Amino acid sequence: MKYRAVLTGASGGIGRAMAAALAPHCDSLVLVGRDAARLSRLPENATLVSADLTTAAGRDAVAFASSNVNLLVNNAGVGEFTPFAAQSDASMERILATNALAPMQLTRRLLPALLAQPAAYIVNVGSIMGYLGYPGCAAYSASKFALRGFSEALRRELADSNVRIMFLAPRTTRTAMNSRALDALNAELGVAADSPEVVSRALLSLLAKPAPERRLGMPEALFARINQLAPSLVDRALRRQLPQIRRHLAKETPQ
């Protein structure tokens, strides 16, 4: 199947890898990002849209550039590793607007076009933190839980339609979105990190064999499952890590 795809967050690390992976499989590819300079370095055969998806004008620009879209990949995201008590209202609003509300609004904007296709796909790129709330990432975790909930509800609402809705949950990925403090914490705890290319290959695999949800990486995927079944076990494990987490949080400057 050839896709007529829209990919958001294309100027970030995971987005660039996804753009390169998707391009050979697309008749048309609309790449969306806020950073026009970074977008200009993406595949030449793509349509580039520099837009802020948290605005109606940004979403309209994407819709105008899209024609007969049959694949929407909601990948744009932001985060912040900081103590919740120190996090600003503006930061929380930015994270929730970008990671949860904007994908919902863009999906609604493009849904008539997707429903008009013989077969269409929506992939919401979340995080393992959409299953597993993590200290220092309260707003980010909340946004990814929200995106997973949206994916689940819309999947059920459109169960008798031609549109498949999927949730792809990477674990820690080596991108510029991670702060130095978070990278240092992950290194101390021995947390593995995937390359963006691993996530992009997972996207292609998910499209080739659709599934409602796909969690990446072990033991993180198992840990997320345990958190759903027996959250008190995860509570105790993370409580033991709190001294290390707080030591690295103390090095972080809230945005």
DRENBAKOL-285038 format. One record per residue (C-alpha): residue number from 1; residue in one letter; chain; x, y, z. Coordinates in Angstrom, 1 decimal. Each point is the difference from the previous one (the first is absolute). Example, Ala and Ser with C-alpha at 12.3 -4.5 7.8 and 13.67 -1.06 7.14 Angstrom:
<sites>
<1,'A','A',<12.3,-4.5,7.8>>
<2,'S','A',<1.4,3.4,-0.7>>
</sites>
This chain:
<sites>
<1,'M','A',<0.0,0.0,0.0>>
<2,'K','A',<1.2,3.5,-0.9>>
<3,'Y','A',<-0.7,2.7,2.6>>
<4,'R','A',<-1.1,3.6,-0.3>>
<5,'A','A',<1.4,0.9,3.3>>
<6,'V','A',<0.1,2.9,2.5>>
<7,'L','A',<2.8,-0.2,2.6>>
<8,'T','A',<0.2,2.5,2.8>>
<9,'G','A',<3.1,0.8,2.1>>
<10,'A','A',<2.0,-0.7,-3.1>>
<11,'S','A',<2.9,2.3,0.9>>
<12,'G','A',<0.8,-1.9,3.2>>
<13,'G','A',<2.2,-3.0,0.4>>
<14,'I','A',<-2.7,-2.7,-0.2>>
<15,'G','A',<-1.9,2.0,-2.6>>
<16,'R','A',<3.0,0.3,-2.3>>
<17,'A','A',<0.6,-3.8,0.2>>
<18,'M','A',<-3.7,-0.6,-0.7>>
<19,'A','A',<0.0,2.3,-3.0>>
<20,'A','A',<3.0,-1.9,-1.5>>
<21,'A','A',<-1.7,-3.4,0.7>>
<22,'L','A',<-3.4,1.0,-1.4>>
<23,'A','A',<1.1,1.8,-3.1>>
<24,'P','A',<0.6,-3.1,-2.2>>
<25,'H','A',<-3.5,-1.2,0.9>>
<26,'C','A',<-1.8,3.2,-0.8>>
<27,'D','A',<-1.6,1.5,-3.1>>
<28,'S','A',<-0.1,3.2,1.9>>
<29,'L','A',<1.4,1.0,3.4>>
<30,'V','A',<-0.8,3.2,1.9>>
<31,'L','A',<2.6,0.7,2.7>>
<32,'V','A',<-1.0,2.4,2.8>>
<33,'G','A',<2.2,1.7,2.5>>
<34,'R','A',<0.6,3.3,1.7>>
<35,'D','A',<3.7,0.4,-1.0>>
<36,'A','A',<0.0,1.0,-3.7>>
<37,'A','A',<3.8,-0.3,-0.2>>
<38,'R','A',<0.0,-3.6,1.1>>
<39,'L','A',<-3.0,-0.8,-2.2>>
<40,'S','A',<2.0,1.2,-3.0>>
<41,'R','A',<2.5,-2.8,0.5>>
<42,'L','A',<-2.6,-2.7,-0.3>>
<43,'P','A',<-0.9,-2.1,-3.2>>
<44,'E','A',<-0.2,2.3,-3.0>>
<45,'N','A',<-3.1,-1.7,-1.4>>
<46,'A','A',<-2.1,0.8,3.1>>
<47,'T','A',<-2.3,2.9,0.5>>
<48,'L','A',<1.4,2.0,3.0>>
<49,'V','A',<-2.3,1.9,2.3>>
<50,'S','A',<1.4,2.2,2.7>>
<51,'A','A',<-2.9,0.4,2.5>>
<52,'D','A',<-0.9,0.1,3.6>>
<53,'L','A',<-2.6,-2.7,0.5>>
<54,'T','A',<-1.3,1.5,3.2>>
<55,'T','A',<-1.6,2.7,-2.1>>
<56,'A','A',<-2.9,-0.2,-2.4>>
<57,'A','A',<2.0,1.7,-2.7>>
<58,'G','A',<2.7,-2.6,0.3>>
<59,'R','A',<-2.5,-2.9,-0.3>>
<60,'D','A',<-1.7,1.7,-2.9>>
<61,'A','A',<3.4,0.3,-1.8>>
<62,'V','A',<0.5,-3.8,0.4>>
<63,'A','A',<-3.5,-0.7,-1.3>>
<64,'F','A',<0.6,2.3,-3.0>>
<65,'A','A',<3.2,-1.8,-0.9>>
<66,'S','A',<-1.5,-3.5,0.3>>
<67,'S','A',<-1.9,-1.7,-2.8>>
<68,'N','A',<-1.9,-3.3,0.4>>
<69,'V','A',<2.0,-0.8,3.1>>
<70,'N','A',<-0.1,-3.6,1.1>>
<71,'L','A',<2.6,0.0,2.7>>
<72,'L','A',<0.4,2.5,2.9>>
<73,'V','A',<2.9,-0.4,2.4>>
<74,'N','A',<-0.4,2.2,3.0>>
<75,'N','A',<3.6,0.1,1.2>>
<76,'A','A',<0.6,3.6,1.1>>
<77,'G','A',<0.8,0.2,3.7>>
<78,'V','A',<1.8,2.0,2.7>>
<79,'G','A',<1.1,-0.9,3.6>>
<80,'E','A',<1.6,1.3,3.1>>
<81,'F','A',<1.8,-1.9,2.8>>
<82,'T','A',<-0.6,2.1,3.1>>
<83,'P','A',<-1.5,-0.2,3.5>>
<84,'F','A',<-3.8,0.5,-0.4>>
<85,'A','A',<0.0,2.6,2.8>>
<86,'A','A',<2.4,2.1,-2.0>>
<87,'Q','A',<-1.6,-0.3,-3.4>>
<88,'S','A',<-1.6,3.1,-1.4>>
<89,'D','A',<-3.6,0.2,-1.2>>
<90,'A','A',<1.3,1.0,-3.4>>
<91,'S','A',<2.1,-3.1,-0.3>>
<92,'M','A',<-2.8,-2.3,1.0>>
<93,'E','A',<-2.3,1.7,-2.5>>
<94,'R','A',<2.6,-0.3,-2.7>>
<95,'I','A',<0.5,-3.7,0.6>>
<96,'L','A',<-3.7,-0.9,0.2>>
<97,'A','A',<-0.9,2.1,-3.0>>
<98,'T','A',<2.8,-1.4,-2.2>>
<99,'N','A',<-0.1,-3.6,1.1>>
<100,'A','A',<-3.8,-0.6,0.5>>
<101,'L','A',<-2.3,2.8,-1.2>>
<102,'A','A',<1.7,0.8,-3.3>>
<103,'P','A',<0.0,-3.7,-1.2>>
<104,'M','A',<-3.7,-0.2,0.9>>
<105,'Q','A',<-0.8,3.2,-1.9>>
<106,'L','A',<2.1,-0.9,-3.0>>
<107,'T','A',<-1.6,-3.4,-0.2>>
<108,'R','A',<-3.5,1.5,0.1>>
<109,'R','A',<1.1,2.5,-2.7>>
<110,'L','A',<1.2,-2.8,-2.3>>
<111,'L','A',<-2.5,-2.7,0.9>>
<112,'P','A',<-2.5,0.7,-2.8>>
<113,'A','A',<2.8,-0.6,-2.6>>
<114,'L','A',<1.2,-3.1,1.8>>
<115,'L','A',<-3.6,-1.5,0.2>>
<116,'A','A',<-0.4,0.6,-3.8>>
<117,'Q','A',<2.9,-2.4,-0.8>>
<118,'P','A',<-0.4,-3.7,-0.6>>
<119,'A','A',<2.4,-0.6,2.8>>
<120,'A','A',<1.7,2.5,2.3>>
<121,'Y','A',<2.2,0.0,3.1>>
<122,'I','A',<0.6,2.3,3.0>>
<123,'V','A',<3.2,-0.6,2.0>>
<124,'N','A',<0.3,1.9,3.3>>
<125,'V','A',<3.6,0.0,1.2>>
<126,'G','A',<-0.1,-0.1,3.7>>
<127,'S','A',<2.5,-1.3,2.5>>
<128,'I','A',<0.5,-2.8,2.5>>
<129,'M','A',<-0.9,2.8,2.4>>
<130,'G','A',<-3.5,-0.2,-1.4>>
<131,'Y','A',<-0.3,-3.1,2.2>>
<132,'L','A',<2.5,0.8,2.7>>
<133,'G','A',<-0.1,3.3,2.0>>
<134,'Y','A',<3.6,1.0,0.8>>
<135,'P','A',<1.3,2.4,2.7>>
<136,'G','A',<1.2,3.2,-1.5>>
<137,'C','A',<-2.2,-0.5,-3.1>>
<138,'A','A',<-3.5,0.6,1.4>>
<139,'A','A',<-1.3,2.3,-2.8>>
<140,'Y','A',<1.7,-2.0,-2.7>>
<141,'S','A',<-1.4,-3.3,1.4>>
<142,'A','A',<-3.4,1.6,0.2>>
<143,'S','A',<0.1,1.1,-3.6>>
<144,'K','A',<1.0,-3.5,-1.2>>
<145,'F','A',<-2.7,-1.7,2.1>>
<146,'A','A',<-2.4,2.4,-1.6>>
<147,'L','A',<1.2,-0.8,-3.5>>
<148,'R','A',<-0.3,-3.7,0.7>>
<149,'G','A',<-3.5,0.5,1.4>>
<150,'F','A',<-1.0,2.0,-3.1>>
<151,'S','A',<1.4,-2.7,-2.2>>
<152,'E','A',<-2.0,-2.7,1.8>>
<153,'A','A',<-3.3,1.9,0.0>>
<154,'L','A',<0.3,1.0,-3.7>>
<155,'R','A',<0.9,-3.5,-1.0>>
<156,'R','A',<-3.2,-1.3,1.6>>
<157,'E','A',<-2.1,2.8,-1.4>>
<158,'L','A',<1.3,-0.7,-3.5>>
<159,'A','A',<0.1,-3.8,0.3>>
<160,'D','A',<-2.5,-0.5,-2.8>>
<161,'S','A',<1.8,2.4,-2.4>>
<162,'N','A',<2.9,-0.3,-2.4>>
<163,'V','A',<2.4,2.0,2.3>>
<164,'R','A',<2.4,-1.9,2.3>>
<165,'I','A',<1.2,1.9,3.1>>
<166,'M','A',<3.3,-1.2,1.6>>
<167,'F','A',<2.1,1.1,2.9>>
<168,'L','A',<3.8,-0.3,-0.3>>
<169,'A','A',<1.9,0.3,3.3>>
<170,'P','A',<3.8,0.3,-0.2>>
<171,'R','A',<2.1,-0.3,3.1>>
<172,'T','A',<2.9,2.5,0.6>>
<173,'T','A',<1.3,1.1,-3.4>>
<174,'R','A',<3.2,1.9,-0.6>>
<175,'T','A',<-1.2,3.4,-1.1>>
<176,'A','A',<0.6,3.6,0.8>>
<177,'M','A',<-3.2,0.1,2.0>>
<178,'N','A',<1.7,-1.7,2.9>>
<179,'S','A',<1.7,2.3,2.4>>
<180,'R','A',<3.5,-0.6,1.3>>
<181,'A','A',<-1.4,-0.8,3.4>>
<182,'L','A',<-2.4,-2.6,-1.3>>
<183,'D','A',<2.8,-1.6,-2.2>>
<184,'A','A',<2.2,-0.1,3.1>>
<185,'L','A',<-2.7,-1.6,2.1>>
<186,'N','A',<-0.7,-2.7,-2.7>>
<187,'A','A',<3.8,-0.7,-0.2>>
<188,'E','A',<0.2,-0.4,3.7>>
<189,'L','A',<-3.0,-2.3,0.2>>
<190,'G','A',<1.1,-2.0,-3.1>>
<191,'V','A',<-3.1,0.9,-2.0>>
<192,'A','A',<0.5,-0.9,-3.6>>
<193,'A','A',<-0.7,2.5,-2.8>>
<194,'D','A',<-1.0,-0.7,-3.6>>
<195,'S','A',<1.1,1.9,-3.0>>
<196,'P','A',<-2.7,1.9,-2.0>>
<197,'E','A',<0.5,-2.6,-2.8>>
<198,'V','A',<-1.2,-2.8,2.3>>
<199,'V','A',<-3.3,2.0,0.6>>
<200,'S','A',<-0.3,0.7,-3.8>>
<201,'R','A',<0.3,-3.7,-0.7>>
<202,'A','A',<-2.6,-0.8,2.6>>
<203,'L','A',<-2.3,2.4,-1.8>>
<204,'L','A',<0.4,-1.8,-3.3>>
<205,'S','A',<-0.5,-3.4,1.8>>
<206,'L','A',<-3.2,1.3,1.6>>
<207,'L','A',<-1.4,1.2,-3.3>>
<208,'A','A',<0.9,-3.3,-1.6>>
<209,'K','A',<-1.7,-2.0,2.8>>
<210,'P','A',<-2.5,2.4,1.7>>
<211,'A','A',<-0.7,-0.4,3.7>>
<212,'P','A',<-1.8,2.3,2.4>>
<213,'E','A',<3.1,0.6,2.1>>
<214,'R','A',<3.7,-0.7,-0.3>>
<215,'R','A',<2.5,0.5,2.9>>
<216,'L','A',<3.7,0.0,-0.8>>
<217,'G','A',<2.8,-1.4,2.0>>
<218,'M','A',<0.6,-2.4,2.8>>
<219,'P','A',<-0.2,0.1,3.0>>
<220,'E','A',<-1.9,3.3,-0.4>>
<221,'A','A',<-3.0,-1.6,-1.9>>
<222,'L','A',<-0.2,-2.7,2.7>>
<223,'F','A',<0.3,2.7,2.8>>
<224,'A','A',<-2.8,1.9,-1.6>>
<225,'R','A',<-2.2,-3.1,-0.1>>
<226,'I','A',<0.7,-0.7,3.7>>
<227,'N','A',<-0.9,3.5,0.8>>
<228,'Q','A',<-3.4,-0.6,-1.5>>
<229,'L','A',<-0.6,-3.2,1.9>>
<230,'A','A',<1.8,0.6,3.3>>
<231,'P','A',<0.9,3.7,0.3>>
<232,'S','A',<1.1,-0.4,3.6>>
<233,'L','A',<3.0,-2.0,-1.1>>
<234,'V','A',<1.1,2.8,-2.2>>
<235,'D','A',<-0.7,2.5,2.7>>
<236,'R','A',<2.5,-1.8,2.3>>
<237,'A','A',<2.6,-0.4,-2.7>>
<238,'L','A',<-0.1,3.7,-0.9>>
<239,'R','A',<0.0,1.1,3.6>>
<240,'R','A',<3.4,-1.7,0.4>>
<241,'Q','A',<1.3,2.1,-2.9>>
<242,'L','A',<-1.3,3.3,1.4>>
<243,'P','A',<3.3,1.1,1.6>>
<244,'Q','A',<1.7,-0.4,-3.4>>
<245,'I','A',<-2.8,1.7,-1.9>>
<246,'R','A',<-0.1,2.9,2.4>>
<247,'R','A',<3.7,0.5,-0.2>>
<248,'H','A',<-0.2,0.4,-3.8>>
<249,'L','A',<-3.1,2.1,0.2>>
<250,'A','A',<1.8,2.4,2.2>>
<251,'K','A',<2.4,0.7,-3.0>>
<252,'E','A',<-2.9,0.8,-2.3>>
<253,'T','A',<-1.1,3.6,-0.6>>
<254,'P','A',<-3.8,0.2,-0.6>>
<255,'Q','A',<-1.0,1.6,-3.4>>
</sites>
